[in-house]
Amino acid sequence: MKIDITNQANGVKAFLTGFSTEELGAKIEACQNGQCDCNCDPTMMQKIEGIELTSVEGGSILTVTGDVDAQTLAPMMKECLLGEKQ
């Protein structure tokens, strides 16, 4: 399982491998609803305007739009999705 996150003009784009798109979708939905087991920062979650998950060959692409950047979001995503404390 691997996550590569890069900044985009209006948010971040992450390429994720080792997850099924369905599994990722369920985890993302739980976080959006405040029902996840990770320590999501409510302030950060409010800055997110949209989340789009696309299945591609070799993994999934997660596009997060809003006032977010890769440096801030990467540790949260790794902890939440991979269980790695940063």
PDB file with one MODEL, atoms N, CA, C and O in Angstrom:
MODEL        1
ATOM      1  N   MET A   1       0.843  -1.175   0.000  1.00  0.00           N
ATOM      2  CA  MET A   1       0.000   0.000   0.000  1.00  0.00           C
ATOM      3  C   MET A   1       0.890   1.240   0.000  1.00  0.00           C
ATOM      4  O   MET A   1       1.820   1.372   0.796  1.00  0.00           O
ATOM      5  N   LYS A   2       0.570   2.137  -0.918  1.00  0.00           N
ATOM      6  CA  LYS A   2       1.399   3.320  -1.071  1.00  0.00           C
ATOM      7  C   LYS A   2       0.529   4.506  -1.459  1.00  0.00           C
ATOM      8  O   LYS A   2      -0.470   4.360  -2.164  1.00  0.00           O
ATOM      9  N   ILE A   3       0.930   5.691  -0.982  1.00  0.00           N
ATOM     10  CA  ILE A   3       0.224   6.923  -1.313  1.00  0.00           C
ATOM     11  C   ILE A   3       1.244   7.949  -1.788  1.00  0.00           C
ATOM     12  O   ILE A   3       2.194   8.255  -1.068  1.00  0.00           O
ATOM     13  N   ASP A   4       1.056   8.487  -2.999  1.00  0.00           N
ATOM     14  CA  ASP A   4       1.877   9.581  -3.522  1.00  0.00           C
ATOM     15  C   ASP A   4       0.966  10.787  -3.700  1.00  0.00           C
ATOM     16  O   ASP A   4       0.010  10.742  -4.474  1.00  0.00           O
ATOM     17  N   ILE A   5       1.268  11.872  -2.978  1.00  0.00           N
ATOM     18  CA  ILE A   5       0.409  13.053  -2.996  1.00  0.00           C
ATOM     19  C   ILE A   5       1.160  14.243  -3.594  1.00  0.00           C
ATOM     20  O   ILE A   5       2.310  14.505  -3.239  1.00  0.00           O
ATOM     21  N   THR A   6       0.495  14.962  -4.511  1.00  0.00           N
ATOM     22  CA  THR A   6       1.081  16.160  -5.107  1.00  0.00           C
ATOM     23  C   THR A   6       0.077  17.307  -5.048  1.00  0.00           C
ATOM     24  O   THR A   6      -1.136  17.099  -5.077  1.00  0.00           O
ATOM     25  N   ASN A   7       0.615  18.523  -4.965  1.00  0.00           N
ATOM     26  CA  ASN A   7      -0.231  19.716  -4.980  1.00  0.00           C
ATOM     27  C   ASN A   7      -0.759  19.967  -6.382  1.00  0.00           C
ATOM     28  O   ASN A   7      -0.073  19.711  -7.371  1.00  0.00           O
ATOM     29  N   GLN A   8      -1.971  20.464  -6.457  1.00  0.00           N
ATOM     30  CA  GLN A   8      -2.605  20.882  -7.703  1.00  0.00           C
ATOM     31  C   GLN A   8      -3.030  22.343  -7.530  1.00  0.00           C
ATOM     32  O   GLN A   8      -2.927  22.895  -6.434  1.00  0.00           O
ATOM     33  N   ALA A   9      -3.501  22.958  -8.595  1.00  0.00           N
ATOM     34  CA  ALA A   9      -3.893  24.373  -8.544  1.00  0.00           C
ATOM     35  C   ALA A   9      -4.970  24.645  -7.494  1.00  0.00           C
ATOM     36  O   ALA A   9      -4.951  25.694  -6.850  1.00  0.00           O
ATOM     37  N   ASN A  10      -5.900  23.719  -7.317  1.00  0.00           N
ATOM     38  CA  ASN A  10      -7.014  23.958  -6.391  1.00  0.00           C
ATOM     39  C   ASN A  10      -7.164  22.846  -5.358  1.00  0.00           C
ATOM     40  O   ASN A  10      -8.276  22.543  -4.924  1.00  0.00           O
ATOM     41  N   GLY A  11      -6.047  22.239  -4.964  1.00  0.00           N
ATOM     42  CA  GLY A  11      -6.103  21.169  -3.974  1.00  0.00           C
ATOM     43  C   GLY A  11      -4.947  20.207  -4.135  1.00  0.00           C
ATOM     44  O   GLY A  11      -3.820  20.621  -4.410  1.00  0.00           O
ATOM     45  N   VAL A  12      -5.220  18.921  -3.965  1.00  0.00           N
ATOM     46  CA  VAL A  12      -4.178  17.901  -4.089  1.00  0.00           C
ATOM     47  C   VAL A  12      -4.700  16.715  -4.888  1.00  0.00           C
ATOM     48  O   VAL A  12      -5.905  16.489  -5.001  1.00  0.00           O
ATOM     49  N   LYS A  13      -3.746  15.963  -5.440  1.00  0.00           N
ATOM     50  CA  LYS A  13      -4.070  14.728  -6.143  1.00  0.00           C
ATOM     51  C   LYS A  13      -3.193  13.643  -5.534  1.00  0.00           C
ATOM     52  O   LYS A  13      -1.992  13.833  -5.346  1.00  0.00           O
ATOM     53  N   ALA A  14      -3.804  12.512  -5.232  1.00  0.00           N
ATOM     54  CA  ALA A  14      -3.073  11.397  -4.636  1.00  0.00           C
ATOM     55  C   ALA A  14      -3.252  10.152  -5.489  1.00  0.00           C
ATOM     56  O   ALA A  14      -4.362   9.833  -5.918  1.00  0.00           O
ATOM     57  N   PHE A  15      -2.142   9.448  -5.733  1.00  0.00           N
ATOM     58  CA  PHE A  15      -2.183   8.157  -6.419  1.00  0.00           C
ATOM     59  C   PHE A  15      -1.988   7.101  -5.349  1.00  0.00           C
ATOM     60  O   PHE A  15      -0.973   7.096  -4.653  1.00  0.00           O
ATOM     61  N   LEU A  16      -2.955   6.206  -5.216  1.00  0.00           N
ATOM     62  CA  LEU A  16      -2.928   5.200  -4.161  1.00  0.00           C
ATOM     63  C   LEU A  16      -2.881   3.812  -4.770  1.00  0.00           C
ATOM     64  O   LEU A  16      -3.631   3.506  -5.697  1.00  0.00           O
ATOM     65  N   THR A  17      -2.001   2.976  -4.250  1.00  0.00           N
ATOM     66  CA  THR A  17      -1.921   1.591  -4.696  1.00  0.00           C
ATOM     67  C   THR A  17      -2.113   0.673  -3.498  1.00  0.00           C
ATOM     68  O   THR A  17      -1.816   1.044  -2.362  1.00  0.00           O
ATOM     69  N   GLY A  18      -2.610  -0.524  -3.763  1.00  0.00           N
ATOM     70  CA  GLY A  18      -2.788  -1.508  -2.705  1.00  0.00           C
ATOM     71  C   GLY A  18      -4.145  -1.449  -2.023  1.00  0.00           C
ATOM     72  O   GLY A  18      -4.376  -2.149  -1.037  1.00  0.00           O
ATOM     73  N   PHE A  19      -5.039  -0.624  -2.536  1.00  0.00           N
ATOM     74  CA  PHE A  19      -6.393  -0.514  -2.003  1.00  0.00           C
ATOM     75  C   PHE A  19      -7.372  -0.785  -3.132  1.00  0.00           C
ATOM     76  O   PHE A  19      -7.066  -0.527  -4.296  1.00  0.00           O
ATOM     77  N   SER A  20      -8.540  -1.300  -2.798  1.00  0.00           N
ATOM     78  CA  SER A  20      -9.597  -1.349  -3.810  1.00  0.00           C
ATOM     79  C   SER A  20     -10.300   0.007  -3.779  1.00  0.00           C
ATOM     80  O   SER A  20     -10.355   0.660  -2.736  1.00  0.00           O
ATOM     81  N   THR A  21     -10.826   0.418  -4.901  1.00  0.00           N
ATOM     82  CA  THR A  21     -11.536   1.698  -4.967  1.00  0.00           C
ATOM     83  C   THR A  21     -12.730   1.682  -4.017  1.00  0.00           C
ATOM     84  O   THR A  21     -13.051   2.703  -3.408  1.00  0.00           O
ATOM     85  N   GLU A  22     -13.387   0.530  -3.886  1.00  0.00           N
ATOM     86  CA  GLU A  22     -14.534   0.415  -2.982  1.00  0.00           C
ATOM     87  C   GLU A  22     -14.107   0.619  -1.530  1.00  0.00           C
ATOM     88  O   GLU A  22     -14.783   1.311  -0.769  1.00  0.00           O
ATOM     89  N   GLU A  23     -12.979   0.011  -1.151  1.00  0.00           N
ATOM     90  CA  GLU A  23     -12.462   0.146   0.212  1.00  0.00           C
ATOM     91  C   GLU A  23     -12.123   1.610   0.507  1.00  0.00           C
ATOM     92  O   GLU A  23     -12.457   2.127   1.573  1.00  0.00           O
ATOM     93  N   LEU A  24     -11.465   2.264  -0.436  1.00  0.00           N
ATOM     94  CA  LEU A  24     -11.128   3.675  -0.265  1.00  0.00           C
ATOM     95  C   LEU A  24     -12.383   4.526  -0.149  1.00  0.00           C
ATOM     96  O   LEU A  24     -12.470   5.411   0.702  1.00  0.00           O
ATOM     97  N   GLY A  25     -13.349   4.252  -1.008  1.00  0.00           N
ATOM     98  CA  GLY A  25     -14.600   5.006  -0.982  1.00  0.00           C
ATOM     99  C   GLY A  25     -15.286   4.922   0.367  1.00  0.00           C
ATOM    100  O   GLY A  25     -15.797   5.921   0.873  1.00  0.00           O
ATOM    101  N   ALA A  26     -15.299   3.732   0.952  1.00  0.00           N
ATOM    102  CA  ALA A  26     -15.927   3.540   2.263  1.00  0.00           C
ATOM    103  C   ALA A  26     -15.180   4.314   3.347  1.00  0.00           C
ATOM    104  O   ALA A  26     -15.804   4.933   4.208  1.00  0.00           O
ATOM    105  N   LYS A  27     -13.845   4.281   3.308  1.00  0.00           N
ATOM    106  CA  LYS A  27     -13.044   5.004   4.307  1.00  0.00           C
ATOM    107  C   LYS A  27     -13.242   6.514   4.173  1.00  0.00           C
ATOM    108  O   LYS A  27     -13.380   7.222   5.171  1.00  0.00           O
ATOM    109  N   ILE A  28     -13.253   6.993   2.940  1.00  0.00           N
ATOM    110  CA  ILE A  28     -13.424   8.429   2.700  1.00  0.00           C
ATOM    111  C   ILE A  28     -14.801   8.891   3.167  1.00  0.00           C
ATOM    112  O   ILE A  28     -14.932   9.943   3.792  1.00  0.00           O
ATOM    113  N   GLU A  29     -15.822   8.100   2.861  1.00  0.00           N
ATOM    114  CA  GLU A  29     -17.184   8.446   3.281  1.00  0.00           C
ATOM    115  C   GLU A  29     -17.287   8.497   4.805  1.00  0.00           C
ATOM    116  O   GLU A  29     -17.939   9.384   5.355  1.00  0.00           O
ATOM    117  N   ALA A  30     -16.644   7.546   5.487  1.00  0.00           N
ATOM    118  CA  ALA A  30     -16.662   7.531   6.952  1.00  0.00           C
ATOM    119  C   ALA A  30     -16.008   8.795   7.507  1.00  0.00           C
ATOM    120  O   ALA A  30     -16.501   9.379   8.473  1.00  0.00           O
ATOM    121  N   CYS A  31     -14.901   9.216   6.901  1.00  0.00           N
ATOM    122  CA  CYS A  31     -14.225  10.438   7.356  1.00  0.00           C
ATOM    123  C   CYS A  31     -15.097  11.668   7.113  1.00  0.00           C
ATOM    124  O   CYS A  31     -15.191  12.545   7.973  1.00  0.00           O
ATOM    125  N   GLN A  32     -15.725  11.733   5.962  1.00  0.00           N
ATOM    126  CA  GLN A  32     -16.581  12.877   5.644  1.00  0.00           C
ATOM    127  C   GLN A  32     -17.751  12.982   6.613  1.00  0.00           C
ATOM    128  O   GLN A  32     -18.208  14.083   6.920  1.00  0.00           O
ATOM    129  N   ASN A  33     -18.236  11.845   7.092  1.00  0.00           N
ATOM    130  CA  ASN A  33     -19.371  11.822   8.014  1.00  0.00           C
ATOM    131  C   ASN A  33     -18.951  11.899   9.477  1.00  0.00           C
ATOM    132  O   ASN A  33     -19.799  11.898  10.369  1.00  0.00           O
ATOM    133  N   GLY A  34     -17.629  11.968   9.727  1.00  0.00           N
ATOM    134  CA  GLY A  34     -17.135  12.025  11.096  1.00  0.00           C
ATOM    135  C   GLY A  34     -17.222  10.697  11.817  1.00  0.00           C
ATOM    136  O   GLY A  34     -17.217  10.658  13.048  1.00  0.00           O
ATOM    137  N   GLN A  35     -17.303   9.590  11.059  1.00  0.00           N
ATOM    138  CA  GLN A  35     -17.459   8.267  11.657  1.00  0.00           C
ATOM    139  C   GLN A  35     -16.220   7.394  11.473  1.00  0.00           C
ATOM    140  O   GLN A  35     -16.309   6.167  11.516  1.00  0.00           O
ATOM    141  N   CYS A  36     -15.068   8.026  11.268  1.00  0.00           N
ATOM    142  CA  CYS A  36     -13.855   7.232  11.051  1.00  0.00           C
ATOM    143  C   CYS A  36     -13.115   7.023  12.370  1.00  0.00           C
ATOM    144  O   CYS A  36     -13.401   7.681  13.370  1.00  0.00           O
ATOM    145  N   ASP A  37     -12.166   6.103  12.351  1.00  0.00           N
ATOM    146  CA  ASP A  37     -11.384   5.792  13.540  1.00  0.00           C
ATOM    147  C   ASP A  37     -10.109   6.620  13.625  1.00  0.00           C
ATOM    148  O   ASP A  37      -9.341   6.469  14.575  1.00  0.00           O
ATOM    149  N   CYS A  38      -9.871   7.492  12.651  1.00  0.00           N
ATOM    150  CA  CYS A  38      -8.631   8.266  12.659  1.00  0.00           C
ATOM    151  C   CYS A  38      -8.863   9.639  13.286  1.00  0.00           C
ATOM    152  O   CYS A  38      -9.995  10.050  13.542  1.00  0.00           O
ATOM    153  N   ASN A  39      -7.776  10.317  13.518  1.00  0.00           N
ATOM    154  CA  ASN A  39      -7.846  11.634  14.146  1.00  0.00           C
ATOM    155  C   ASN A  39      -7.944  12.725  13.090  1.00  0.00           C
ATOM    156  O   ASN A  39      -7.037  13.546  12.958  1.00  0.00           O
ATOM    157  N   CYS A  40      -9.027  12.737  12.347  1.00  0.00           N
ATOM    158  CA  CYS A  40      -9.225  13.760  11.325  1.00  0.00           C
ATOM    159  C   CYS A  40      -9.380  15.117  12.004  1.00  0.00           C
ATOM    160  O   CYS A  40     -10.095  15.252  12.997  1.00  0.00           O
ATOM    161  N   ASP A  41      -8.714  16.094  11.465  1.00  0.00           N
ATOM    162  CA  ASP A  41      -8.792  17.452  11.977  1.00  0.00           C
ATOM    163  C   ASP A  41     -10.069  18.099  11.426  1.00  0.00           C
ATOM    164  O   ASP A  41     -10.167  18.320  10.219  1.00  0.00           O
ATOM    165  N   PRO A  42     -11.045  18.404  12.284  1.00  0.00           N
ATOM    166  CA  PRO A  42     -12.300  18.996  11.797  1.00  0.00           C
ATOM    167  C   PRO A  42     -12.073  20.291  11.018  1.00  0.00           C
ATOM    168  O   PRO A  42     -12.796  20.574  10.063  1.00  0.00           O
ATOM    169  N   THR A  43     -11.072  21.078  11.418  1.00  0.00           N
ATOM    170  CA  THR A  43     -10.758  22.319  10.714  1.00  0.00           C
ATOM    171  C   THR A  43     -10.317  22.022   9.291  1.00  0.00           C
ATOM    172  O   THR A  43     -10.717  22.717   8.357  1.00  0.00           O
ATOM    173  N   MET A  44      -9.495  20.992   9.121  1.00  0.00           N
ATOM    174  CA  MET A  44      -9.029  20.600   7.787  1.00  0.00           C
ATOM    175  C   MET A  44     -10.192  20.064   6.960  1.00  0.00           C
ATOM    176  O   MET A  44     -10.303  20.378   5.775  1.00  0.00           O
ATOM    177  N   MET A  45     -11.047  19.269   7.564  1.00  0.00           N
ATOM    178  CA  MET A  45     -12.178  18.700   6.835  1.00  0.00           C
ATOM    179  C   MET A  45     -13.098  19.806   6.299  1.00  0.00           C
ATOM    180  O   MET A  45     -13.687  19.649   5.229  1.00  0.00           O
ATOM    181  N   GLN A  46     -13.228  20.917   7.028  1.00  0.00           N
ATOM    182  CA  GLN A  46     -14.069  22.029   6.582  1.00  0.00           C
ATOM    183  C   GLN A  46     -13.477  22.733   5.364  1.00  0.00           C
ATOM    184  O   GLN A  46     -14.209  23.357   4.595  1.00  0.00           O
ATOM    185  N   LYS A  47     -12.164  22.641   5.181  1.00  0.00           N
ATOM    186  CA  LYS A  47     -11.493  23.291   4.047  1.00  0.00           C
ATOM    187  C   LYS A  47     -11.661  22.505   2.750  1.00  0.00           C
ATOM    188  O   LYS A  47     -11.388  23.021   1.666  1.00  0.00           O
ATOM    189  N   ILE A  48     -12.108  21.267   2.862  1.00  0.00           N
ATOM    190  CA  ILE A  48     -12.274  20.412   1.685  1.00  0.00           C
ATOM    191  C   ILE A  48     -13.615  20.718   1.024  1.00  0.00           C
ATOM    192  O   ILE A  48     -14.673  20.617   1.644  1.00  0.00           O
ATOM    193  N   GLU A  49     -13.540  21.097  -0.254  1.00  0.00           N
ATOM    194  CA  GLU A  49     -14.753  21.419  -1.014  1.00  0.00           C
ATOM    195  C   GLU A  49     -15.302  20.196  -1.739  1.00  0.00           C
ATOM    196  O   GLU A  49     -16.512  20.071  -1.923  1.00  0.00           O
ATOM    197  N   GLY A  50     -14.420  19.300  -2.148  1.00  0.00           N
ATOM    198  CA  GLY A  50     -14.874  18.125  -2.872  1.00  0.00           C
ATOM    199  C   GLY A  50     -13.829  17.036  -2.892  1.00  0.00           C
ATOM    200  O   GLY A  50     -12.631  17.306  -2.807  1.00  0.00           O
ATOM    201  N   ILE A  51     -14.289  15.800  -3.007  1.00  0.00           N
ATOM    202  CA  ILE A  51     -13.403  14.640  -3.089  1.00  0.00           C
ATOM    203  C   ILE A  51     -13.897  13.770  -4.235  1.00  0.00           C
ATOM    204  O   ILE A  51     -15.071  13.404  -4.298  1.00  0.00           O
ATOM    205  N   GLU A  52     -12.977  13.445  -5.139  1.00  0.00           N
ATOM    206  CA  GLU A  52     -13.317  12.596  -6.285  1.00  0.00           C
ATOM    207  C   GLU A  52     -12.367  11.405  -6.298  1.00  0.00           C
ATOM    208  O   GLU A  52     -11.150  11.571  -6.220  1.00  0.00           O
ATOM    209  N   LEU A  53     -12.920  10.221  -6.395  1.00  0.00           N
ATOM    210  CA  LEU A  53     -12.140   8.991  -6.411  1.00  0.00           C
ATOM    211  C   LEU A  53     -12.326   8.305  -7.755  1.00  0.00           C
ATOM    212  O   LEU A  53     -13.452   8.041  -8.177  1.00  0.00           O
ATOM    213  N   THR A  54     -11.210   8.018  -8.427  1.00  0.00           N
ATOM    214  CA  THR A  54     -11.246   7.400  -9.747  1.00  0.00           C
ATOM    215  C   THR A  54     -10.384   6.150  -9.746  1.00  0.00           C
ATOM    216  O   THR A  54      -9.251   6.173  -9.266  1.00  0.00           O
ATOM    217  N   SER A  55     -10.914   5.068 -10.279  1.00  0.00           N
ATOM    218  CA  SER A  55     -10.155   3.828 -10.415  1.00  0.00           C
ATOM    219  C   SER A  55      -9.356   3.889 -11.716  1.00  0.00           C
ATOM    220  O   SER A  55      -9.908   4.165 -12.781  1.00  0.00           O
ATOM    221  N   VAL A  56      -8.043   3.626 -11.619  1.00  0.00           N
ATOM    222  CA  VAL A  56      -7.174   3.602 -12.793  1.00  0.00           C
ATOM    223  C   VAL A  56      -6.343   2.325 -12.757  1.00  0.00           C
ATOM    224  O   VAL A  56      -6.295   1.636 -11.738  1.00  0.00           O
ATOM    225  N   GLU A  57      -5.696   2.016 -13.864  1.00  0.00           N
ATOM    226  CA  GLU A  57      -4.862   0.821 -13.905  1.00  0.00           C
ATOM    227  C   GLU A  57      -3.739   0.955 -12.879  1.00  0.00           C
ATOM    228  O   GLU A  57      -2.998   1.938 -12.887  1.00  0.00           O
ATOM    229  N   GLY A  58      -3.620  -0.025 -12.007  1.00  0.00           N
ATOM    230  CA  GLY A  58      -2.561  -0.032 -11.005  1.00  0.00           C
ATOM    231  C   GLY A  58      -2.910   0.657  -9.701  1.00  0.00           C
ATOM    232  O   GLY A  58      -2.084   0.688  -8.789  1.00  0.00           O
ATOM    233  N   GLY A  59      -4.114   1.215  -9.583  1.00  0.00           N
ATOM    234  CA  GLY A  59      -4.468   1.873  -8.333  1.00  0.00           C
ATOM    235  C   GLY A  59      -5.676   2.768  -8.462  1.00  0.00           C
ATOM    236  O   GLY A  59      -6.570   2.528  -9.274  1.00  0.00           O
ATOM    237  N   SER A  60      -5.688   3.808  -7.643  1.00  0.00           N
ATOM    238  CA  SER A  60      -6.790   4.767  -7.629  1.00  0.00           C
ATOM    239  C   SER A  60      -6.217   6.173  -7.553  1.00  0.00           C
ATOM    240  O   SER A  60      -5.133   6.386  -7.011  1.00  0.00           O
ATOM    241  N   ILE A  61      -6.953   7.126  -8.101  1.00  0.00           N
ATOM    242  CA  ILE A  61      -6.570   8.530  -7.989  1.00  0.00           C
ATOM    243  C   ILE A  61      -7.626   9.229  -7.146  1.00  0.00           C
ATOM    244  O   ILE A  61      -8.822   9.160  -7.430  1.00  0.00           O
ATOM    245  N   LEU A  62      -7.155   9.901  -6.106  1.00  0.00           N
ATOM    246  CA  LEU A  62      -8.013  10.656  -5.210  1.00  0.00           C
ATOM    247  C   LEU A  62      -7.706  12.134  -5.422  1.00  0.00           C
ATOM    248  O   LEU A  62      -6.579  12.575  -5.198  1.00  0.00           O
ATOM    249  N   THR A  63      -8.700  12.895  -5.849  1.00  0.00           N
ATOM    250  CA  THR A  63      -8.533  14.327  -6.058  1.00  0.00           C
ATOM    251  C   THR A  63      -9.327  15.057  -4.983  1.00  0.00           C
ATOM    252  O   THR A  63     -10.538  14.877  -4.857  1.00  0.00           O
ATOM    253  N   VAL A  64      -8.627  15.884  -4.209  1.00  0.00           N
ATOM    254  CA  VAL A  64      -9.257  16.647  -3.137  1.00  0.00           C
ATOM    255  C   VAL A  64      -9.174  18.124  -3.518  1.00  0.00           C
ATOM    256  O   VAL A  64      -8.080  18.663  -3.689  1.00  0.00           O
ATOM    257  N   THR A  65     -10.316  18.769  -3.650  1.00  0.00           N
ATOM    258  CA  THR A  65     -10.327  20.192  -3.971  1.00  0.00           C
ATOM    259  C   THR A  65     -10.670  20.996  -2.729  1.00  0.00           C
ATOM    260  O   THR A  65     -11.422  20.553  -1.860  1.00  0.00           O
ATOM    261  N   GLY A  66     -10.099  22.185  -2.670  1.00  0.00           N
ATOM    262  CA  GLY A  66     -10.331  23.068  -1.538  1.00  0.00           C
ATOM    263  C   GLY A  66      -9.041  23.723  -1.110  1.00  0.00           C
ATOM    264  O   GLY A  66      -8.041  23.678  -1.826  1.00  0.00           O
ATOM    265  N   ASP A  67      -9.067  24.331   0.055  1.00  0.00           N
ATOM    266  CA  ASP A  67      -7.912  25.046   0.599  1.00  0.00           C
ATOM    267  C   ASP A  67      -7.032  24.068   1.374  1.00  0.00           C
ATOM    268  O   ASP A  67      -6.872  24.184   2.589  1.00  0.00           O
ATOM    269  N   VAL A  68      -6.462  23.098   0.644  1.00  0.00           N
ATOM    270  CA  VAL A  68      -5.629  22.055   1.249  1.00  0.00           C
ATOM    271  C   VAL A  68      -4.327  21.935   0.465  1.00  0.00           C
ATOM    272  O   VAL A  68      -4.260  22.311  -0.706  1.00  0.00           O
ATOM    273  N   ASP A  69      -3.287  21.406   1.125  1.00  0.00           N
ATOM    274  CA  ASP A  69      -2.020  21.180   0.440  1.00  0.00           C
ATOM    275  C   ASP A  69      -1.472  19.813   0.827  1.00  0.00           C
ATOM    276  O   ASP A  69      -1.836  19.246   1.857  1.00  0.00           O
ATOM    277  N   ALA A  70      -0.592  19.303  -0.020  1.00  0.00           N
ATOM    278  CA  ALA A  70      -0.052  17.953   0.157  1.00  0.00           C
ATOM    279  C   ALA A  70       0.709  17.807   1.467  1.00  0.00           C
ATOM    280  O   ALA A  70       0.613  16.771   2.124  1.00  0.00           O
ATOM    281  N   GLN A  71       1.459  18.824   1.852  1.00  0.00           N
ATOM    282  CA  GLN A  71       2.270  18.744   3.064  1.00  0.00           C
ATOM    283  C   GLN A  71       1.405  18.533   4.305  1.00  0.00           C
ATOM    284  O   GLN A  71       1.791  17.796   5.212  1.00  0.00           O
ATOM    285  N   THR A  72       0.255  19.167   4.349  1.00  0.00           N
ATOM    286  CA  THR A  72      -0.650  19.037   5.493  1.00  0.00           C
ATOM    287  C   THR A  72      -1.488  17.769   5.412  1.00  0.00           C
ATOM    288  O   THR A  72      -1.695  17.086   6.415  1.00  0.00           O
ATOM    289  N   LEU A  73      -1.966  17.460   4.213  1.00  0.00           N
ATOM    290  CA  LEU A  73      -2.892  16.343   4.040  1.00  0.00           C
ATOM    291  C   LEU A  73      -2.205  14.977   4.044  1.00  0.00           C
ATOM    292  O   LEU A  73      -2.797  13.994   4.490  1.00  0.00           O
ATOM    293  N   ALA A  74      -0.969  14.904   3.556  1.00  0.00           N
ATOM    294  CA  ALA A  74      -0.268  13.618   3.440  1.00  0.00           C
ATOM    295  C   ALA A  74      -0.185  12.859   4.766  1.00  0.00           C
ATOM    296  O   ALA A  74      -0.541  11.681   4.802  1.00  0.00           O
ATOM    297  N   PRO A  75       0.269  13.483   5.855  1.00  0.00           N
ATOM    298  CA  PRO A  75       0.342  12.728   7.120  1.00  0.00           C
ATOM    299  C   PRO A  75      -1.019  12.236   7.589  1.00  0.00           C
ATOM    300  O   PRO A  75      -1.134  11.130   8.117  1.00  0.00           O
ATOM    301  N   MET A  76      -2.052  13.057   7.398  1.00  0.00           N
ATOM    302  CA  MET A  76      -3.397  12.647   7.811  1.00  0.00           C
ATOM    303  C   MET A  76      -3.879  11.455   6.993  1.00  0.00           C
ATOM    304  O   MET A  76      -4.452  10.512   7.538  1.00  0.00           O
ATOM    305  N   MET A  77      -3.646  11.499   5.681  1.00  0.00           N
ATOM    306  CA  MET A  77      -4.083  10.401   4.815  1.00  0.00           C
ATOM    307  C   MET A  77      -3.330   9.121   5.142  1.00  0.00           C
ATOM    308  O   MET A  77      -3.920   8.041   5.173  1.00  0.00           O
ATOM    309  N   LYS A  78      -2.031   9.237   5.385  1.00  0.00           N
ATOM    310  CA  LYS A  78      -1.240   8.041   5.683  1.00  0.00           C
ATOM    311  C   LYS A  78      -1.678   7.412   6.995  1.00  0.00           C
ATOM    312  O   LYS A  78      -1.767   6.189   7.104  1.00  0.00           O
ATOM    313  N   GLU A  79      -1.950   8.245   7.991  1.00  0.00           N
ATOM    314  CA  GLU A  79      -2.407   7.707   9.279  1.00  0.00           C
ATOM    315  C   GLU A  79      -3.777   7.061   9.135  1.00  0.00           C
ATOM    316  O   GLU A  79      -4.020   5.972   9.655  1.00  0.00           O
ATOM    317  N   CYS A  80      -4.662   7.740   8.428  1.00  0.00           N
ATOM    318  CA  CYS A  80      -6.040   7.262   8.307  1.00  0.00           C
ATOM    319  C   CYS A  80      -6.139   6.012   7.426  1.00  0.00           C
ATOM    320  O   CYS A  80      -6.795   5.039   7.795  1.00  0.00           O
ATOM    321  N   LEU A  81      -5.488   6.044   6.268  1.00  0.00           N
ATOM    322  CA  LEU A  81      -5.628   4.946   5.312  1.00  0.00           C
ATOM    323  C   LEU A  81      -4.640   3.809   5.542  1.00  0.00           C
ATOM    324  O   LEU A  81      -4.972   2.645   5.318  1.00  0.00           O
ATOM    325  N   LEU A  82      -3.428   4.139   5.988  1.00  0.00           N
ATOM    326  CA  LEU A  82      -2.403   3.107   6.165  1.00  0.00           C
ATOM    327  C   LEU A  82      -2.196   2.722   7.622  1.00  0.00           C
ATOM    328  O   LEU A  82      -1.562   1.707   7.912  1.00  0.00           O
ATOM    329  N   GLY A  83      -2.724   3.523   8.540  1.00  0.00           N
ATOM    330  CA  GLY A  83      -2.503   3.260   9.955  1.00  0.00           C
ATOM    331  C   GLY A  83      -1.107   3.634  10.404  1.00  0.00           C
ATOM    332  O   GLY A  83      -0.635   3.159  11.436  1.00  0.00           O
ATOM    333  N   GLU A  84      -0.429   4.501   9.618  1.00  0.00           N
ATOM    334  CA  GLU A  84       0.934   4.926   9.954  1.00  0.00           C
ATOM    335  C   GLU A  84       0.888   6.265  10.661  1.00  0.00           C
ATOM    336  O   GLU A  84       0.470   7.268  10.083  1.00  0.00           O
ATOM    337  N   LYS A  85       1.320   6.279  11.921  1.00  0.00           N
ATOM    338  CA  LYS A  85       1.386   7.528  12.680  1.00  0.00           C
ATOM    339  C   LYS A  85       2.571   8.323  12.166  1.00  0.00           C
ATOM    340  O   LYS A  85       3.686   7.806  12.107  1.00  0.00           O
ATOM    341  N   GLN A  86       2.342   9.575  11.791  1.00  0.00           N
ATOM    342  CA  GLN A  86       3.413  10.404  11.223  1.00  0.00           C
ATOM    343  C   GLN A  86       4.061  11.244  12.300  1.00  0.00           C
ATOM    344  O   GLN A  86       4.985  12.007  12.015  1.00  0.00           O
TER     345      GLN A  86
ENDMDL
END
